[in-house]
């Protein structure tokens, strides 16, 4: 189950940028790295086909479509959180407030570990928006990006939250 939730976060992130650490999976090509049984568990657990998760999160890269705003790792973890614990009634202000509180706490943990939740700040960029065309994905590209580590951090933070919530329920 734990492996499935971490996978869910990774699937929803589907960033096209990952760090150069050899221990980090390049999520941009996840179909070659993820066992089909884990994909089946993901779909069984969430009811969301992995292809749908990929589509829902396809604009998260580059801080939302290379706008260099909120990091795709955070956006993906929020999407994963909502798939698990989200509210469906927009008038449920109590539920919404509780969800926002939990998400703000998760974002604060990510910020404390990484210094920011903003893509351009995490990458040390000064320009707010990048060209819409993604850079070519090469080994060099992945070596200069911390995104894989950021994905792992976001996944770990969300997994710890999920495990804590299960223990308290």
C-alpha positions as CSV (number, residue, x, y, z in Angstrom):
1,X,0.0,0.0,0.0
2,X,2.8,2.5,0.9
3,X,4.5,1.8,-2.4
4,X,1.2,2.5,-4.2
5,X,0.7,5.9,-2.5
6,X,4.2,7.0,-3.3
7,X,3.6,5.9,-6.9
8,X,0.4,7.9,-6.9
9,X,2.3,11.0,-6.0
10,X,4.9,10.3,-8.7
11,X,2.3,9.5,-11.3
12,X,0.4,12.7,-10.6
13,X,3.6,14.8,-10.7
14,X,4.9,13.4,-14.0
15,X,7.5,16.1,-14.1
16,X,9.5,16.4,-17.2
17,X,12.5,17.5,-15.1
18,X,14.3,15.4,-12.6
19,X,17.6,15.7,-10.8
20,X,20.8,14.0,-11.8
21,X,21.1,11.8,-8.7
22,X,21.5,8.2,-9.9
23,X,19.0,7.1,-7.2
24,X,16.2,9.2,-8.7
25,X,13.8,7.8,-11.2
26,X,13.3,9.9,-14.3
27,X,9.5,10.2,-14.0
28,X,9.2,11.7,-17.5
29,X,9.4,8.1,-18.9
30,X,7.6,6.4,-16.0
31,X,6.1,3.6,-18.2
32,X,9.6,2.0,-18.4
33,X,10.3,2.2,-14.7
34,X,7.1,1.2,-13.0
35,X,6.0,-2.4,-12.7
36,X,2.6,-3.1,-14.3
37,X,1.4,-4.6,-11.0
38,X,2.1,-1.4,-9.2
39,X,0.1,0.5,-11.9
40,X,-2.8,-1.9,-11.4
41,X,-2.7,-1.4,-7.6
42,X,-2.7,2.4,-8.2
43,X,-5.8,2.1,-10.3
44,X,-7.5,-0.3,-7.9
45,X,-6.6,1.9,-4.9
46,X,-7.7,5.2,-6.4
47,X,-10.2,4.3,-9.1
48,X,-8.2,6.6,-11.3
49,X,-6.6,5.1,-14.5
50,X,-2.9,6.0,-14.6
51,X,-3.4,7.6,-18.0
52,X,-6.0,9.9,-16.5
53,X,-3.6,10.9,-13.7
54,X,-0.9,11.6,-16.3
55,X,-3.3,13.9,-18.2
56,X,-4.5,15.7,-15.1
57,X,-1.0,16.5,-14.1
58,X,0.5,17.1,-17.5
59,X,0.8,20.9,-17.1
60,X,2.5,20.8,-13.7
61,X,6.1,20.8,-15.0
62,X,8.2,23.9,-14.8
63,X,6.1,25.4,-12.0
64,X,2.8,25.1,-14.0
65,X,3.5,25.1,-17.7
66,X,7.0,26.6,-17.3
67,X,5.5,29.7,-15.6
68,X,8.0,29.0,-12.8
69,X,5.4,29.4,-10.1
70,X,4.4,26.7,-7.6
71,X,6.6,23.7,-8.0
72,X,5.0,20.8,-9.8
73,X,6.0,18.5,-7.0
74,X,3.8,20.4,-4.6
75,X,1.0,20.7,-7.1
76,X,1.1,17.0,-7.7
77,X,1.1,16.2,-4.0
78,X,-1.9,18.5,-3.6
79,X,-3.7,16.6,-6.4
80,X,-2.8,13.3,-4.8
81,X,-4.1,14.6,-1.4
82,X,-7.4,15.7,-3.0
83,X,-7.8,12.3,-4.8
84,X,-7.6,10.6,-1.4
85,X,-9.1,13.1,1.0
86,X,-10.7,15.8,-1.1
87,X,-14.2,17.2,-0.6
88,X,-16.8,17.2,-3.3
89,X,-19.2,19.7,-2.0
90,X,-18.0,23.3,-2.7
91,X,-20.3,24.6,0.1
92,X,-18.5,22.4,2.7
93,X,-16.6,25.3,4.3
94,X,-15.7,23.3,7.3
95,X,-14.2,20.5,5.2
96,X,-12.5,22.9,2.9
97,X,-10.9,24.7,5.9
98,X,-9.7,21.4,7.3
99,X,-8.3,20.5,3.9
100,X,-6.6,23.8,3.4
101,X,-5.1,23.6,6.9
102,X,-3.6,20.2,6.2
103,X,-2.3,21.3,2.8
104,X,-0.7,24.4,4.2
105,X,1.1,22.3,6.8
106,X,2.4,19.9,4.1
107,X,3.6,22.9,2.0
108,X,5.3,24.4,5.1
109,X,7.2,21.1,5.6
110,X,8.3,21.1,2.0
111,X,9.3,24.8,2.3
112,X,11.2,24.1,5.5
113,X,13.2,21.3,3.8
114,X,13.8,23.1,0.5
115,X,13.6,26.9,1.2
116,X,10.6,27.5,-1.0
117,X,7.6,26.0,-2.9
118,X,8.2,28.2,-5.9
119,X,9.8,26.6,-8.9
120,X,12.0,29.5,-10.0
121,X,13.3,30.0,-6.5
122,X,14.1,26.3,-6.1
123,X,16.0,26.4,-9.4
124,X,17.7,29.7,-8.7
125,X,16.1,31.4,-11.6
126,X,15.4,35.1,-11.8
127,X,13.1,35.1,-14.8
128,X,9.5,34.5,-13.9
129,X,8.3,32.8,-17.1
130,X,10.2,30.5,-19.5
131,X,9.5,29.9,-23.2
132,X,6.6,27.4,-23.5
133,X,8.8,24.9,-25.4
134,X,10.4,22.5,-22.9
135,X,14.1,22.0,-23.1
136,X,15.4,18.8,-24.7
137,X,15.7,16.1,-22.1
138,X,19.3,15.0,-21.9
139,X,21.5,13.5,-19.2
140,X,23.0,17.0,-18.7
141,X,19.5,18.5,-18.3
142,X,18.7,16.0,-15.5
143,X,22.1,16.5,-13.8
144,X,21.4,20.3,-13.4
145,X,17.9,19.9,-12.1
146,X,16.9,19.2,-8.4
147,X,13.4,18.2,-9.5
148,X,13.8,14.4,-8.9
149,X,14.8,15.1,-5.3
150,X,11.9,17.6,-4.9
151,X,9.5,15.0,-6.2
152,X,10.9,12.5,-3.7
153,X,10.6,15.0,-0.8
154,X,6.9,15.8,-1.7
155,X,6.1,12.1,-2.0
156,X,7.7,11.4,1.4
157,X,5.9,14.3,3.1
158,X,2.6,13.1,1.7
159,X,3.3,9.5,2.6
160,X,4.1,10.4,6.2
161,X,0.8,12.4,6.4
162,X,-1.1,9.4,5.0
163,X,0.5,7.0,7.4
164,X,-0.1,9.4,10.4
165,X,-3.7,9.8,9.4
166,X,-4.3,6.1,9.1
167,X,-2.7,5.5,12.5
168,X,-5.0,8.1,14.1
169,X,-8.2,6.9,12.4
